[in-house]
């Protein structure tokens, strides 16, 4: 089954340079391991929410707004596409992601699976 894994966190979370380096190193290791296992198909970090543009089409009119759709403390900061045997394996992979310790990981199966 394929899953989209959203990596969510508070983009204004103040981490020390040492904490930032540690999470980046741990994330790089997670990426290498998940890719080597064959469960991570793709993924990337996203730009900050101030670079986001929201598009809506309502009553024949296109509405474009700067910024994210939702005003929440945690925002999507990256994604990974996983191909796992089942939800249990996807949960194992997601729980091992370093951001799971300071943010939130959301898993969603692709439509129709």
N, CA, C and O atoms as CSV, one atom per row, in Angstrom:
chain,resi,resn,atom,element,x,y,z
A,1,UNK,N,N,0.837,-1.182,0.000
A,1,UNK,CA,C,0.000,0.000,0.000
A,1,UNK,C,C,0.880,1.242,0.000
A,1,UNK,O,O,1.922,1.282,0.654
A,2,UNK,N,N,0.449,2.245,-0.735
A,2,UNK,CA,C,1.175,3.513,-0.755
A,2,UNK,C,C,0.531,4.478,0.233
A,2,UNK,O,O,-0.693,4.563,0.337
A,3,UNK,N,N,1.382,5.203,0.954
A,3,UNK,CA,C,0.954,6.201,1.922
A,3,UNK,C,C,1.686,7.501,1.659
A,3,UNK,O,O,2.854,7.512,1.271
A,4,UNK,N,N,0.979,8.590,1.878
A,4,UNK,CA,C,1.624,9.895,1.913
A,4,UNK,C,C,1.839,10.224,3.372
A,4,UNK,O,O,0.899,10.205,4.167
A,5,UNK,N,N,3.067,10.523,3.722
A,5,UNK,CA,C,3.417,10.839,5.100
A,5,UNK,C,C,3.711,12.340,5.182
A,5,UNK,O,O,4.698,12.822,4.628
A,6,UNK,N,N,2.845,13.058,5.875
A,6,UNK,CA,C,3.053,14.485,6.105
A,6,UNK,C,C,3.906,14.647,7.348
A,6,UNK,O,O,3.632,14.031,8.378
A,7,UNK,N,N,4.927,15.463,7.260
A,7,UNK,CA,C,5.774,15.760,8.402
A,7,UNK,C,C,5.393,17.161,8.860
A,7,UNK,O,O,5.642,18.142,8.158
A,8,UNK,N,N,4.786,17.248,10.043
A,8,UNK,CA,C,4.226,18.511,10.525
A,8,UNK,C,C,4.940,18.961,11.786
A,8,UNK,O,O,5.335,18.150,12.624
A,9,UNK,N,N,5.093,20.251,11.900
A,9,UNK,CA,C,5.695,20.809,13.097
A,9,UNK,C,C,5.491,22.300,13.152
A,9,UNK,O,O,4.961,22.912,12.225
A,10,UNK,N,N,5.920,22.870,14.250
A,10,UNK,CA,C,5.863,24.312,14.450
A,10,UNK,C,C,7.106,24.912,13.807
A,10,UNK,O,O,8.213,24.761,14.324
A,11,UNK,N,N,6.920,25.596,12.676
A,11,UNK,CA,C,8.082,26.129,11.966
A,11,UNK,C,C,8.763,27.259,12.734
A,11,UNK,O,O,9.848,27.699,12.352
A,12,UNK,N,N,8.143,27.729,13.803
A,12,UNK,CA,C,8.756,28.760,14.641
A,12,UNK,C,C,9.374,28.189,15.917
A,12,UNK,O,O,9.811,28.938,16.790
A,13,UNK,N,N,9.408,26.855,16.020
A,13,UNK,CA,C,10.018,26.210,17.174
A,13,UNK,C,C,11.488,26.601,17.240
A,13,UNK,O,O,12.231,26.431,16.273
A,14,UNK,N,N,11.892,27.118,18.370
A,14,UNK,CA,C,13.267,27.584,18.539
A,14,UNK,C,C,14.150,26.422,19.000
A,14,UNK,O,O,14.083,25.993,20.151
A,15,UNK,N,N,14.969,25.929,18.091
A,15,UNK,CA,C,15.938,24.893,18.421
A,15,UNK,C,C,17.326,25.503,18.426
A,15,UNK,O,O,17.617,26.414,17.651
A,16,UNK,N,N,18.167,25.005,19.288
A,16,UNK,CA,C,19.556,25.468,19.305
A,16,UNK,C,C,20.257,24.959,18.046
A,16,UNK,O,O,19.771,24.023,17.410
A,17,UNK,N,N,21.385,25.556,17.677
A,17,UNK,CA,C,22.131,25.045,16.518
A,17,UNK,C,C,22.494,23.563,16.680
A,17,UNK,O,O,22.502,22.810,15.706
A,18,UNK,N,N,22.790,23.159,17.900
A,18,UNK,CA,C,23.124,21.755,18.151
A,18,UNK,C,C,21.910,20.853,17.943
A,18,UNK,O,O,22.027,19.775,17.361
A,19,UNK,N,N,20.735,21.297,18.425
A,19,UNK,CA,C,19.499,20.526,18.245
A,19,UNK,C,C,19.125,20.442,16.765
A,19,UNK,O,O,18.693,19.393,16.288
A,20,UNK,N,N,19.290,21.540,16.052
A,20,UNK,CA,C,19.002,21.559,14.616
A,20,UNK,C,C,19.921,20.595,13.879
A,20,UNK,O,O,19.468,19.820,13.037
A,21,UNK,N,N,21.198,20.643,14.193
A,21,UNK,CA,C,22.157,19.733,13.554
A,21,UNK,C,C,21.815,18.280,13.869
A,21,UNK,O,O,21.891,17.418,12.993
A,22,UNK,N,N,21.440,18.009,15.112
A,22,UNK,CA,C,21.109,16.632,15.508
A,22,UNK,C,C,19.878,16.123,14.770
A,22,UNK,O,O,19.863,14.984,14.304
A,23,UNK,N,N,18.845,16.956,14.660
A,23,UNK,CA,C,17.626,16.504,13.969
A,23,UNK,C,C,17.892,16.327,12.483
A,23,UNK,O,O,17.358,15.406,11.866
A,24,UNK,N,N,18.712,17.198,11.897
A,24,UNK,CA,C,19.048,17.057,10.478
A,24,UNK,C,C,19.849,15.781,10.228
A,24,UNK,O,O,19.597,15.073,9.253
A,25,UNK,N,N,20.802,15.486,11.091
A,25,UNK,CA,C,21.599,14.264,10.965
A,25,UNK,C,C,20.720,13.029,11.122
A,25,UNK,O,O,20.834,12.073,10.355
A,26,UNK,N,N,19.835,13.057,12.129
A,26,UNK,CA,C,18.943,11.918,12.353
A,26,UNK,C,C,17.971,11.740,11.194
A,26,UNK,O,O,17.666,10.611,10.811
A,27,UNK,N,N,17.485,12.841,10.635
A,27,UNK,CA,C,16.564,12.758,9.497
A,27,UNK,C,C,17.276,12.196,8.270
A,27,UNK,O,O,16.717,11.367,7.551
A,28,UNK,N,N,18.501,12.644,8.029
A,28,UNK,CA,C,19.275,12.099,6.909
A,28,UNK,C,C,19.452,10.585,7.060
A,28,UNK,O,O,19.350,9.845,6.082
A,29,UNK,N,N,19.715,10.131,8.285
A,29,UNK,CA,C,19.867,8.695,8.542
A,29,UNK,C,C,18.546,7.967,8.304
A,29,UNK,O,O,18.531,6.875,7.736
A,30,UNK,N,N,17.426,8.573,8.741
A,30,UNK,CA,C,16.105,7.974,8.524
A,30,UNK,C,C,15.832,7.832,7.031
A,30,UNK,O,O,15.347,6.794,6.581
A,31,UNK,N,N,16.144,8.878,6.261
A,31,UNK,CA,C,15.927,8.852,4.810
A,31,UNK,C,C,16.748,7.732,4.180
A,31,UNK,O,O,16.233,6.963,3.369
A,32,UNK,N,N,18.028,7.641,4.553
A,32,UNK,CA,C,18.882,6.585,3.983
A,32,UNK,C,C,18.343,5.189,4.316
A,32,UNK,O,O,18.287,4.315,3.451
A,33,UNK,N,N,17.944,4.988,5.585
A,33,UNK,CA,C,17.460,3.671,6.006
A,33,UNK,C,C,16.142,3.303,5.329
A,33,UNK,O,O,15.996,2.190,4.824
A,34,UNK,N,N,15.172,4.240,5.316
A,34,UNK,CA,C,13.869,3.955,4.709
A,34,UNK,C,C,14.000,3.739,3.204
A,34,UNK,O,O,13.293,2.909,2.633
A,35,UNK,N,N,14.899,4.478,2.559
A,35,UNK,CA,C,15.134,4.310,1.125
A,35,UNK,C,C,15.788,2.951,0.866
A,35,UNK,O,O,15.401,2.240,-0.062
A,36,UNK,N,N,16.766,2.597,1.675
A,36,UNK,CA,C,17.448,1.301,1.517
A,36,UNK,C,C,16.490,0.134,1.734
A,36,UNK,O,O,16.622,-0.904,1.085
A,37,UNK,N,N,15.533,0.295,2.634
A,37,UNK,CA,C,14.521,-0.747,2.866
A,37,UNK,C,C,13.536,-0.863,1.713
A,37,UNK,O,O,12.826,-1.861,1.593
A,38,UNK,N,N,13.497,0.152,0.873
A,38,UNK,CA,C,12.584,0.148,-0.257
A,38,UNK,C,C,11.186,0.644,0.065
A,38,UNK,O,O,10.279,0.507,-0.755
A,39,UNK,N,N,10.992,1.229,1.266
A,39,UNK,CA,C,9.658,1.716,1.631
A,39,UNK,C,C,9.478,3.207,1.349
A,39,UNK,O,O,8.346,3.680,1.249
A,40,UNK,N,N,10.560,3.943,1.222
A,40,UNK,CA,C,10.478,5.378,0.910
A,40,UNK,C,C,10.726,5.560,-0.575
A,40,UNK,O,O,11.821,5.296,-1.073
A,41,UNK,N,N,9.689,6.016,-1.284
A,41,UNK,CA,C,9.782,6.188,-2.731
A,41,UNK,C,C,10.207,7.586,-3.131
A,41,UNK,O,O,10.877,7.769,-4.147
A,42,UNK,N,N,9.820,8.577,-2.334
A,42,UNK,CA,C,10.098,9.975,-2.667
A,42,UNK,C,C,9.862,10.806,-1.421
A,42,UNK,O,O,9.225,10.340,-0.477
A,43,UNK,N,N,10.359,12.008,-1.405
A,43,UNK,CA,C,10.107,12.913,-0.301
A,43,UNK,C,C,10.959,14.159,-0.410
A,43,UNK,O,O,11.938,14.199,-1.156
A,44,UNK,N,N,10.573,15.178,0.346
A,44,UNK,CA,C,11.336,16.415,0.338
A,44,UNK,C,C,10.814,17.333,1.428
A,44,UNK,O,O,9.694,17.179,1.913
A,45,UNK,N,N,11.659,18.300,1.804
A,45,UNK,CA,C,11.221,19.366,2.696
A,45,UNK,C,C,10.459,20.387,1.869
A,45,UNK,O,O,10.623,20.469,0.652
A,46,UNK,N,N,9.629,21.158,2.542
A,46,UNK,CA,C,8.877,22.213,1.878
A,46,UNK,C,C,9.359,23.573,2.379
A,46,UNK,O,O,9.902,23.688,3.478
A,47,UNK,N,N,9.152,24.593,1.562
A,47,UNK,CA,C,9.462,25.961,1.981
A,47,UNK,C,C,8.525,26.344,3.128
A,47,UNK,O,O,7.494,25.706,3.342
A,48,UNK,N,N,8.894,27.382,3.849
A,48,UNK,CA,C,8.076,27.856,4.965
A,48,UNK,C,C,6.709,28.319,4.464
A,48,UNK,O,O,6.519,28.589,3.278
A,49,UNK,N,N,5.763,28.402,5.399
A,49,UNK,CA,C,4.390,28.752,5.027
A,49,UNK,C,C,4.265,30.151,4.447
A,49,UNK,O,O,3.302,30.427,3.732
A,50,UNK,N,N,5.205,31.043,4.729
A,50,UNK,CA,C,5.098,32.387,4.145
A,50,UNK,C,C,5.347,32.366,2.636
A,50,UNK,O,O,5.130,33.374,1.963
A,51,UNK,N,N,5.799,31.232,2.100
A,51,UNK,CA,C,5.965,31.073,0.656
A,51,UNK,C,C,4.762,30.381,0.016
A,51,UNK,O,O,4.726,30.206,-1.202
A,52,UNK,N,N,3.779,29.987,0.824
A,52,UNK,CA,C,2.612,29.254,0.327
A,52,UNK,C,C,1.625,30.181,-0.376
A,52,UNK,O,O,1.535,31.370,-0.070
A,53,UNK,N,N,0.903,29.617,-1.308
A,53,UNK,CA,C,-0.201,30.296,-1.979
A,53,UNK,C,C,-1.391,29.348,-1.967
A,53,UNK,O,O,-1.266,28.181,-2.337
A,54,UNK,N,N,-2.533,29.847,-1.545
A,54,UNK,CA,C,-3.749,29.053,-1.492
A,54,UNK,C,C,-4.656,29.443,-2.653
A,54,UNK,O,O,-4.880,30.628,-2.903
A,55,UNK,N,N,-5.176,28.446,-3.360
A,55,UNK,CA,C,-6.043,28.682,-4.519
A,55,UNK,C,C,-7.390,28.023,-4.261
A,55,UNK,O,O,-7.463,26.857,-3.873
A,56,UNK,N,N,-8.451,28.784,-4.482
A,56,UNK,CA,C,-9.823,28.269,-4.378
A,56,UNK,C,C,-10.590,28.739,-5.606
A,56,UNK,O,O,-10.359,29.842,-6.102
A,57,UNK,N,N,-11.500,27.906,-6.096
A,57,UNK,CA,C,-12.395,28.302,-7.181
A,57,UNK,C,C,-13.811,28.265,-6.621
A,57,UNK,O,O,-14.304,27.213,-6.214
A,58,UNK,N,N,-14.458,29.425,-6.606
A,58,UNK,CA,C,-15.807,29.540,-6.049
A,58,UNK,C,C,-16.676,30.344,-7.010
A,58,UNK,O,O,-16.337,31.469,-7.378
A,59,UNK,N,N,-17.798,29.757,-7.409
A,59,UNK,CA,C,-18.768,30.446,-8.267
A,59,UNK,C,C,-18.118,31.058,-9.506
A,59,UNK,O,O,-18.420,32.190,-9.883
A,60,UNK,N,N,-17.226,30.299,-10.130
A,60,UNK,CA,C,-16.575,30.767,-11.351
A,60,UNK,C,C,-15.444,31.748,-11.125
A,60,UNK,O,O,-14.853,32.235,-12.089
A,61,UNK,N,N,-15.132,32.047,-9.890
A,61,UNK,CA,C,-14.066,33.004,-9.581
A,61,UNK,C,C,-12.906,32.260,-8.921
A,61,UNK,O,O,-13.114,31.393,-8.072
A,62,UNK,N,N,-11.690,32.608,-9.321
A,62,UNK,CA,C,-10.495,32.036,-8.714
A,62,UNK,C,C,-10.005,32.985,-7.623
A,62,UNK,O,O,-9.737,34.160,-7.874
A,63,UNK,N,N,-9.896,32.459,-6.428
A,63,UNK,CA,C,-9.437,33.245,-5.292
A,63,UNK,C,C,-8.039,32.779,-4.910
A,63,UNK,O,O,-7.836,31.604,-4.607
A,64,UNK,N,N,-7.086,33.686,-4.922
A,64,UNK,CA,C,-5.703,33.373,-4.597
A,64,UNK,C,C,-5.323,34.158,-3.342
A,64,UNK,O,O,-5.508,35.373,-3.271
A,65,UNK,N,N,-4.790,33.440,-2.358
A,65,UNK,CA,C,-4.416,34.056,-1.094
A,65,UNK,C,C,-2.981,33.676,-0.760
A,65,UNK,O,O,-2.582,32.524,-0.926
A,66,UNK,N,N,-2.220,34.634,-0.296
A,66,UNK,CA,C,-0.880,34.329,0.191
A,66,UNK,C,C,-0.995,33.580,1.509
A,66,UNK,O,O,-1.848,33.890,2.341
A,67,UNK,N,N,-0.138,32.602,1.686
A,67,UNK,CA,C,-0.088,31.885,2.955
A,67,UNK,C,C,-0.860,30.586,2.918
A,67,UNK,O,O,-1.525,30.262,1.934
A,68,UNK,N,N,-0.759,29.848,4.009
A,68,UNK,CA,C,-1.412,28.537,4.077
A,68,UNK,C,C,-2.919,28.667,4.275
A,68,UNK,O,O,-3.424,29.723,4.657
A,69,UNK,N,N,-3.621,27.575,4.006
A,69,UNK,CA,C,-5.074,27.539,4.165
A,69,UNK,C,C,-5.463,27.601,5.628
A,69,UNK,O,O,-6.359,28.359,6.001
A,70,UNK,N,N,-4.805,26.818,6.455
A,70,UNK,CA,C,-5.189,26.701,7.865
A,70,UNK,C,C,-4.252,27.507,8.750
A,70,UNK,O,O,-3.033,27.480,8.575
A,71,UNK,N,N,-4.826,28.210,9.685
A,71,UNK,CA,C,-4.038,28.919,10.689
A,71,UNK,C,C,-3.889,27.999,11.893
A,71,UNK,O,O,-4.726,28.000,12.796
A,72,UNK,N,N,-2.841,27.234,11.897
A,72,UNK,CA,C,-2.581,26.312,12.995
A,72,UNK,C,C,-1.137,26.464,13.434
A,72,UNK,O,O,-0.312,27.020,12.708
A,73,UNK,N,N,-0.843,25.976,14.604
A,73,UNK,CA,C,0.514,26.069,15.097
A,73,UNK,C,C,1.444,25.146,14.314
A,73,UNK,O,O,2.581,25.508,14.012
A,74,UNK,N,N,0.954,23.954,13.990
A,74,UNK,CA,C,1.772,23.027,13.221
A,74,UNK,C,C,1.395,23.101,11.745
A,74,UNK,O,O,0.217,23.134,11.387
A,75,UNK,N,N,2.404,23.127,10.914
A,75,UNK,CA,C,2.214,23.176,9.473
A,75,UNK,C,C,2.959,22.015,8.833
A,75,UNK,O,O,3.887,21.463,9.423
A,76,UNK,N,N,2.551,21.648,7.626
A,76,UNK,CA,C,3.261,20.617,6.882
A,76,UNK,C,C,4.602,21.196,6.451
A,76,UNK,O,O,4.664,22.227,5.782
A,77,UNK,N,N,5.663,20.524,6.842
A,77,UNK,CA,C,7.005,20.990,6.511
A,77,UNK,C,C,7.728,20.088,5.534
A,77,UNK,O,O,8.812,20.419,5.052
A,78,UNK,N,N,7.124,18.945,5.243
A,78,UNK,CA,C,7.737,18.011,4.307
A,78,UNK,C,C,6.815,16.832,4.086
A,78,UNK,O,O,5.764,16.715,4.714
A,79,UNK,N,N,7.226,15.966,3.186
A,79,UNK,CA,C,6.409,14.794,2.877
A,79,UNK,C,C,7.321,13.658,2.451
A,79,UNK,O,O,8.458,13.875,2.031
A,80,UNK,N,N,6.808,12.462,2.564
A,80,UNK,CA,C,7.446,11.269,2.017
A,80,UNK,C,C,6.356,10.384,1.456
A,80,UNK,O,O,5.267,10.292,2.023
A,81,UNK,N,N,6.645,9.736,0.349
A,81,UNK,CA,C,5.750,8.745,-0.219
A,81,UNK,C,C,6.309,7.386,0.179
A,81,UNK,O,O,7.452,7.049,-0.133
A,82,UNK,N,N,5.485,6.617,0.869
A,82,UNK,CA,C,5.906,5.311,1.354
A,82,UNK,C,C,5.149,4.216,0.621
A,82,UNK,O,O,3.993,4.401,0.239
A,83,UNK,N,N,5.791,3.090,0.428
A,83,UNK,CA,C,5.117,1.889,-0.050
A,83,UNK,C,C,5.407,0.792,0.947
A,83,UNK,O,O,6.522,0.277,1.021
A,84,UNK,N,N,4.395,0.441,1.709
A,84,UNK,CA,C,4.538,-0.499,2.815
A,84,UNK,C,C,3.598,-1.678,2.630
A,84,UNK,O,O,2.616,-1.605,1.892
A,85,UNK,N,N,3.917,-2.757,3.313
A,85,UNK,CA,C,3.067,-3.948,3.236
A,85,UNK,C,C,1.684,-3.673,3.795
A,85,UNK,O,O,0.690,-4.194,3.289
A,86,UNK,N,N,1.618,-2.843,4.854
A,86,UNK,CA,C,0.348,-2.565,5.516
A,86,UNK,C,C,0.512,-1.345,6.422
A,86,UNK,O,O,1.591,-0.757,6.508
A,87,UNK,N,N,-0.569,-0.981,7.087
A,87,UNK,CA,C,-0.539,0.180,7.970
A,87,UNK,C,C,0.455,-0.015,9.111
A,87,UNK,O,O,1.110,0.942,9.524
A,88,UNK,N,N,0.577,-1.220,9.620
A,88,UNK,CA,C,1.514,-1.465,10.721
A,88,UNK,C,C,2.944,-1.107,10.326
A,88,UNK,O,O,3.666,-0.492,11.112
A,89,UNK,N,N,3.360,-1.485,9.119
A,89,UNK,CA,C,4.700,-1.140,8.671
A,89,UNK,C,C,4.829,0.369,8.469
A,89,UNK,O,O,5.858,0.951,8.811
A,90,UNK,N,N,3.796,1.007,7.918
A,90,UNK,CA,C,3.826,2.468,7.727
A,90,UNK,C,C,3.934,3.179,9.074
A,90,UNK,O,O,4.654,4.170,9.197
A,91,UNK,N,N,3.226,2.679,10.078
A,91,UNK,CA,C,3.302,3.270,11.421
A,91,UNK,C,C,4.698,3.117,12.005
A,91,UNK,O,O,5.211,4.037,12.644
A,92,UNK,N,N,5.311,1.966,11.790
A,92,UNK,CA,C,6.684,1.743,12.267
A,92,UNK,C,C,7.652,2.740,11.630
A,92,UNK,O,O,8.493,3.324,12.313
A,93,UNK,N,N,7.527,2.925,10.327
A,93,UNK,CA,C,8.399,3.853,9.595
A,93,UNK,C,C,8.163,5.283,10.081
A,93,UNK,O,O,9.118,6.020,10.326
A,94,UNK,N,N,6.908,5.674,10.219
A,94,UNK,CA,C,6.580,7.038,10.654
A,94,UNK,C,C,7.071,7.301,12.074
A,94,UNK,O,O,7.609,8.373,12.352
A,95,UNK,N,N,6.894,6.352,12.959
A,95,UNK,CA,C,7.315,6.534,14.353
A,95,UNK,C,C,8.825,6.674,14.475
A,95,UNK,O,O,9.317,7.286,15.424
A,96,UNK,N,N,9.557,6.119,13.535
A,96,UNK,CA,C,11.018,6.207,13.571
A,96,UNK,C,C,11.541,7.533,13.032
A,96,UNK,O,O,12.720,7.844,13.201
A,97,UNK,N,N,10.679,8.321,12.384
A,97,UNK,CA,C,11.129,9.619,11.845
A,97,UNK,C,C,11.456,10.553,13.013
A,97,UNK,O,O,10.655,10.661,13.941
A,98,UNK,N,N,12.600,11.224,12.994
A,98,UNK,CA,C,12.991,12.093,14.106
A,98,UNK,C,C,11.994,13.195,14.437
A,98,UNK,O,O,11.889,13.583,15.600
A,99,UNK,N,N,11.268,13.706,13.471
A,99,UNK,CA,C,10.314,14.779,13.746
A,99,UNK,C,C,9.139,14.273,14.579
A,99,UNK,O,O,8.449,15.075,15.208
A,100,UNK,N,N,8.897,12.974,14.600
A,100,UNK,CA,C,7.822,12.427,15.429
A,100,UNK,C,C,8.043,12.760,16.904
A,100,UNK,O,O,7.092,12.764,17.686
A,101,UNK,N,N,9.292,13.040,17.290
A,101,UNK,CA,C,9.614,13.370,18.686
A,101,UNK,C,C,9.302,14.824,19.039
A,101,UNK,O,O,9.141,15.155,20.213
A,102,UNK,N,N,9.217,15.692,18.028
A,102,UNK,CA,C,8.989,17.115,18.317
A,102,UNK,C,C,7.795,17.688,17.559
A,102,UNK,O,O,7.397,18.827,17.800
A,103,UNK,N,N,7.226,16.909,16.648
A,103,UNK,CA,C,6.104,17.379,15.835
A,103,UNK,C,C,5.078,16.274,15.684
A,103,UNK,O,O,4.855,15.482,16.600
A,104,UNK,N,N,4.461,16.234,14.526
A,104,UNK,CA,C,3.412,15.261,14.243
A,104,UNK,C,C,3.651,14.655,12.868
A,104,UNK,O,O,4.037,15.353,11.930
A,105,UNK,N,N,3.420,13.370,12.757
A,105,UNK,CA,C,3.482,12.693,11.468
A,105,UNK,C,C,2.061,12.231,11.139
A,105,UNK,O,O,1.409,11.576,11.952
A,106,UNK,N,N,1.597,12.576,9.954
A,106,UNK,CA,C,0.273,12.125,9.515
A,106,UNK,C,C,0.453,11.178,8.338
A,106,UNK,O,O,1.165,11.487,7.383
A,107,UNK,N,N,-0.192,10.029,8.415
A,107,UNK,CA,C,-0.176,9.053,7.328
A,107,UNK,C,C,-1.539,9.013,6.667
A,107,UNK,O,O,-2.567,8.988,7.342
A,108,UNK,N,N,-1.543,9.009,5.338
A,108,UNK,CA,C,-2.790,8.828,4.599
A,108,UNK,C,C,-2.538,7.872,3.449
A,108,UNK,O,O,-1.597,8.052,2.676
A,109,UNK,N,N,-3.389,6.849,3.339
A,109,UNK,CA,C,-3.254,5.970,2.179
A,109,UNK,C,C,-3.694,6.716,0.926
A,109,UNK,O,O,-4.544,7.605,0.976
A,110,UNK,N,N,-3.105,6.336,-0.185
A,110,UNK,CA,C,-3.551,6.894,-1.441
A,110,UNK,C,C,-4.967,6.414,-1.737
A,110,UNK,O,O,-5.349,5.317,-1.331
A,111,UNK,N,N,-5.723,7.209,-2.422
A,111,UNK,CA,C,-7.127,6.923,-2.744
A,111,UNK,C,C,-7.243,5.589,-3.467
A,111,UNK,O,O,-6.450,5.274,-4.354
A,112,UNK,N,N,-8.234,4.821,-3.075
A,112,UNK,CA,C,-8.548,3.608,-3.777
A,112,UNK,C,C,-7.721,2.392,-3.382
A,112,UNK,O,O,-7.772,1.370,-4.066
A,113,UNK,N,N,-6.981,2.477,-2.325
A,113,UNK,CA,C,-6.171,1.323,-1.907
A,113,UNK,C,C,-6.841,0.567,-0.802
A,113,UNK,O,O,-6.305,-0.433,-0.325
